[in-house]
Amino acid sequence: MAHIFVVDDDSNILELITEYLRKDGFTVSAFSDGSNLVENVRAEKPDCLILDIMMPGVNGLTLLTSIRTFTEMPIIMISARGEEMDRIIGLELGCNDFLRKPFHPRELIGRVKGMLRLVQMYRSSEGEGQEAGKGVSIGNMTLNEEFRLVQVEGREVSFTSREYELLVFLAKHLERPFSREQLIQQVWKYDFMGEPRVVDDLVKRLRKKLSDAGAGLHIETLWGFGYKVTVKG
């Protein structure tokens, strides 16, 4: 069964989540703070991480940023704070889902199972060359929206949910320039909140992954305006 990491400084919530997950058959490792979490994730490679934002010492957003540098495993963030910006920043930094406290443990488990099903679907699609081949080719890259699969010269490239959504949107509008505000409205689906930096950070990560994979797409910066995607040579 899948191995789940749970991190929360509230002992009651930590115990409750752990108990429900174990009753459902999951293997669970529980942590009351973020110390040594990054090292443990590297060593044990859990299948999913449930991560609280507000904790003493290193907070959840800082941990999320560190963990996303080396793994794309599903991460669900939880928080007692009601600020919408917490959810937005968490998603932009790479979490896959966000749940506000208080919540019913069954809802959290449902979300964990949903994330794990998606991961399994992606892995299964690697061996279904015929199905995966139905994607749209752009340069040396293939996008298959049915499976949310991105391949460069036949090799799968992993992206976070938000990176993937931005890539698909820009790839569908080759050569068309978009301002940061337009990208927020089109991709994020919420009104612009005066923080264009989240777009710049996301583009930076997406651009690096495309470059590392040898993709024939280039995200061009339009200084003072925004971005557009072009196909290399």
Secondary structure, 3 states (H helix, E strand, C coil): CCEEEEECCCHHHHHHHHHHHHHCCCEEEEECCCCCHHHHHHHHCCCEEEEECCCCCCCHHHHHHHHCCCCCCCEEEEECCCCHHHHHHHHHHCCCEEEECCCCHHHHHHHHHHHHHHHHHHHHHHCCHHHHCCCEEECCEEEECCCCEEEECCEECCCCHHHHHHHHHHHCCCCCCEEHHHHHHHHHCCCCCCCCHHHHHHHHHHHHHHHHHCCCEEEEEECCCEEEEEECC
